[in-house]
Amino acid sequence: MGVTIDIDLADIPYCSQFVPVLDRVDVIAGRVTGPVADQDAFTAPNTTVVTSFEVATGSGRTRFQLSFGRADEPF
């Protein structure tokens, strides 16, 4: 099981007149446990950053691929 991430990088200035630059992409994974009791809670105790990708280009499109191996449960 794997994932491919395609990102179109910004190439025109936003309203503040600068072009934002993406520096890093974090892939976060964790168990899917279903609905939460408190929908206002901002916690995900079973999640972690699996890997990070550094973005080398300043414009255009960038692509990252990551293999998770065998998945025994939803994540």
URHULIN-V758711 format. One record per helix or strand of 2 or more residues. SS is the DSSP state (H for helix, E for strand). FROM is the first residue (numbers start at 1). LEN is the number of residues. Records with the same first field share a line. If there is no record, write none. Layout:
SS->FROM-LEN ; FROM-LEN
This chain:
E->2-8 ; 24-7 ; 47-8 ; 60-8
